[in-house]
Amino acid sequence: MLQADLSLGQIAAEVPGATRLFRQYQLDFCCAGQQSLAEAAARAKLELAPLLNALQQLQAEPGKRNWSEASAAELIEHLLTRYHQRHREQLDELSALAGKVERVHFDHPACPVGLYEHLQDMEEELETHMQKEEQILFPMIQQGMLAMAGGPIAVMRFEHDHHGEALRSLKRLAHDFQLPEGACHSWRALYLGVEELYNDLLEHIHLENNILFIGANRGTS
């Protein structure tokens, strides 16, 4: 049975679907995943018992992939195809949409001013980050060079913290993904896309911080 003193990162790694619940309640399970469920609930002023009950129900559901049981090779392949490839598609498309919305609706009080520039910065930083993983860290892990992977893992964790800050800014610039009345199709597509990016990148960081990197560190002990 799940205990309230387990960290958010542990729960997210072991209970498929927990990350969706944590996002719903705005509990940071990736960059602040070391805090316990009880601590996180207290900080967010949430009742602990309903949270535990919802997580236990998720734990009992069959058929969801538990990535903590996958091999490092399987998880890396999933990260590359589901997240690295997808982020490149997302950011290219969303930058174009944000630029269009800002140009056309610059005089609207709810216009997401600065979102285009922020997405451009995210694309540049995330591309550099993913290339480091693809060219250096992931091959080290796949080849069993775990003793050498500690340094690169520390760098990736540090950069993940910056990605977390970028996601908070993304949500703020997009007004919490809340569309104004009468928003055009491009604006709707933009907010739908940035919310998807927000959720995908949180999940991506979680899988690396709380599963892949922890497994690699265990392999060195």
C-alpha positions as CSV (number, residue, x, y, z in Angstrom):
1,M,0.0,0.0,0.0
2,L,1.2,3.5,-0.8
3,Q,2.5,5.5,2.1
4,A,2.4,9.3,2.4
5,D,6.1,9.5,3.2
6,L,7.0,8.3,-0.3
7,S,8.4,11.0,-2.5
8,L,6.5,12.3,-5.5
9,G,9.2,11.1,-7.8
10,Q,9.0,7.6,-6.4
11,I,5.3,7.5,-6.7
12,A,5.4,8.9,-10.3
13,A,8.0,6.2,-11.2
14,E,6.0,3.3,-9.7
15,V,2.3,4.2,-10.3
16,P,1.4,4.5,-14.0
17,G,-1.0,7.4,-14.3
18,A,0.2,9.2,-11.2
19,T,1.8,12.0,-13.2
20,R,-1.5,12.9,-14.7
21,L,-3.0,13.2,-11.2
22,F,-0.1,15.3,-10.0
23,R,-0.4,17.6,-13.0
24,Q,-4.1,18.0,-12.2
25,Y,-3.3,19.1,-8.6
26,Q,-0.2,21.1,-9.8
27,L,2.2,19.0,-7.7
28,D,5.8,19.2,-9.1
29,F,6.9,15.5,-9.4
30,C,9.9,16.1,-11.7
31,C,12.1,19.0,-10.6
32,A,10.8,18.9,-7.0
33,G,10.2,15.2,-7.0
34,Q,12.2,14.6,-3.8
35,Q,9.4,16.0,-1.6
36,S,7.1,13.5,0.0
37,L,3.4,13.2,-0.9
38,A,2.5,14.4,2.6
39,E,4.8,17.5,2.3
40,A,3.5,18.4,-1.2
41,A,-0.1,18.1,-0.1
42,A,0.5,20.3,2.9
43,R,2.2,22.9,0.9
44,A,-0.6,22.9,-1.7
45,K,-3.2,22.9,1.0
46,L,-4.7,19.6,-0.3
47,E,-6.4,16.9,1.7
48,L,-4.0,13.9,1.9
49,A,-6.6,11.0,2.2
50,P,-8.3,11.6,-1.2
51,L,-4.9,11.9,-2.9
52,L,-3.8,8.6,-1.5
53,N,-7.1,7.0,-2.4
54,A,-6.9,8.2,-6.0
55,L,-3.3,7.0,-6.3
56,Q,-4.2,3.6,-4.9
57,Q,-7.0,3.3,-7.5
58,L,-4.5,4.1,-10.2
59,Q,-2.1,1.5,-8.8
60,A,-4.8,-1.2,-9.1
61,E,-5.7,-0.4,-12.7
62,P,-4.3,-3.1,-15.1
63,G,-2.6,-2.6,-18.5
64,K,-0.6,0.6,-18.1
65,R,3.1,0.5,-18.8
66,N,5.3,0.8,-15.7
67,W,8.5,2.3,-17.1
68,S,10.4,1.6,-13.8
69,E,10.3,-2.1,-14.9
70,A,11.7,-1.5,-18.4
71,S,15.3,-1.9,-19.3
72,A,17.5,1.2,-19.8
73,A,17.6,0.5,-23.6
74,E,13.8,0.3,-23.8
75,L,13.3,3.5,-21.8
76,I,15.9,5.4,-23.9
77,E,14.2,4.3,-27.1
78,H,10.9,5.5,-25.7
79,L,12.4,8.8,-24.7
80,L,13.9,9.3,-28.2
81,T,10.8,8.5,-30.2
82,R,8.1,9.7,-27.9
83,Y,9.7,12.9,-26.6
84,H,12.9,14.0,-28.4
85,Q,11.4,13.6,-31.8
86,R,8.1,15.1,-30.7
87,H,9.5,18.1,-29.0
88,R,11.3,19.1,-32.2
89,E,8.1,18.9,-34.1
90,Q,6.1,20.8,-31.4
91,L,8.5,23.7,-30.9
92,D,8.9,24.4,-34.6
93,E,5.1,24.4,-35.1
94,L,4.3,26.3,-32.0
95,S,6.8,29.1,-32.6
96,A,5.2,29.7,-36.0
97,L,1.7,29.8,-34.5
98,A,2.8,32.1,-31.6
99,G,4.4,34.5,-34.1
100,K,1.2,34.6,-36.1
101,V,-1.0,35.2,-33.0
102,E,1.2,38.0,-31.7
103,R,1.3,39.7,-35.0
104,V,-2.4,39.6,-35.7
105,H,-3.7,40.1,-32.1
106,F,-1.0,42.4,-30.7
107,D,-3.6,44.9,-29.6
108,H,-5.8,42.4,-27.8
109,P,-5.5,42.6,-23.9
110,A,-5.1,38.8,-23.6
111,C,-2.5,38.5,-26.4
112,P,0.4,36.2,-25.2
113,V,3.0,38.8,-25.7
114,G,6.5,37.4,-25.5
115,L,5.4,33.8,-26.1
116,Y,7.0,33.6,-29.5
117,E,10.4,34.7,-28.1
118,H,10.1,32.3,-25.2
119,L,9.4,29.4,-27.4
120,Q,12.4,30.3,-29.6
121,D,14.6,30.3,-26.5
122,M,13.1,26.9,-25.3
123,E,13.7,25.4,-28.7
124,E,17.4,26.4,-28.7
125,E,18.1,25.3,-25.2
126,L,16.1,22.0,-25.5
127,E,17.8,21.1,-28.8
128,T,21.3,21.6,-27.2
129,H,20.2,19.5,-24.2
130,M,18.8,16.7,-26.2
131,Q,21.9,16.5,-28.4
132,K,24.0,16.1,-25.3
133,E,21.8,13.2,-24.2
134,E,21.7,11.6,-27.6
135,Q,25.5,11.9,-28.3
136,I,27.0,11.5,-24.9
137,L,24.8,10.3,-22.0
138,F,22.5,7.8,-23.6
139,P,25.3,5.9,-25.3
140,M,27.2,5.8,-22.0
141,I,24.2,4.2,-20.3
142,Q,23.5,1.8,-23.1
143,Q,27.2,0.7,-23.2
144,G,27.2,0.2,-19.4
145,M,29.7,3.0,-18.8
146,L,27.8,3.9,-15.6
147,A,30.8,5.1,-13.6
148,M,31.4,7.8,-16.2
149,A,27.8,8.8,-16.5
150,G,27.6,10.5,-13.1
151,G,28.9,13.8,-14.3
152,P,26.7,14.1,-17.4
153,I,23.7,13.1,-15.3
154,A,24.4,15.9,-12.8
155,V,24.5,18.3,-15.7
156,M,21.3,17.0,-17.2
157,R,19.5,17.3,-13.8
158,F,20.7,20.9,-13.5
159,E,19.4,21.7,-17.0
160,H,16.1,20.0,-16.2
161,D,15.7,22.5,-13.4
162,H,16.0,25.3,-15.9
163,H,13.5,23.6,-18.2
164,G,11.1,23.5,-15.2
165,E,11.5,27.3,-14.8
166,A,10.9,27.7,-18.6
167,L,7.7,25.7,-18.3
168,R,6.4,27.9,-15.5
169,S,7.1,30.9,-17.7
170,L,5.4,29.2,-20.7
171,K,2.3,28.7,-18.6
172,R,2.3,32.2,-17.4
173,L,2.8,33.8,-20.8
174,A,0.0,31.6,-22.2
175,H,-2.3,32.8,-19.4
176,D,-2.6,29.3,-18.0
177,F,-3.8,28.1,-21.4
178,Q,-7.1,29.9,-20.9
179,L,-8.5,31.3,-24.2
180,P,-10.2,34.6,-24.4
181,E,-13.8,34.7,-25.8
182,G,-13.9,34.6,-29.6
183,A,-10.3,33.4,-30.0
184,C,-9.4,32.5,-33.6
185,H,-8.5,29.0,-34.8
186,S,-4.8,29.8,-34.7
187,W,-5.0,31.0,-31.1
188,R,-6.9,27.9,-30.1
189,A,-4.4,25.6,-31.9
190,L,-1.5,27.5,-30.2
191,Y,-2.9,27.0,-26.6
192,L,-3.8,23.4,-27.3
193,G,-0.2,22.8,-28.5
194,V,1.6,24.7,-25.7
195,E,-0.4,22.8,-23.1
196,E,0.5,19.5,-24.8
197,L,4.2,20.6,-24.8
198,Y,4.0,21.6,-21.1
199,N,2.6,18.1,-20.1
200,D,4.9,16.2,-22.4
201,L,8.1,17.9,-21.2
202,L,7.0,17.4,-17.5
203,E,6.6,13.7,-18.3
204,H,9.9,13.6,-20.2
205,I,11.8,15.1,-17.3
206,H,10.1,12.7,-14.8
207,L,11.1,9.6,-16.8
208,E,14.7,10.7,-16.9
209,N,15.1,12.2,-13.4
210,N,13.1,9.6,-11.5
211,I,13.7,6.4,-13.5
212,L,16.6,6.4,-16.0
213,F,19.1,8.5,-14.0
214,I,18.3,6.7,-10.7
215,G,18.7,3.4,-12.3
216,A,22.1,4.4,-13.8
217,N,23.2,5.7,-10.4
218,R,22.2,2.5,-8.7
219,G,24.4,0.6,-11.3
220,T,27.5,2.4,-10.0
221,S,26.9,1.4,-6.4
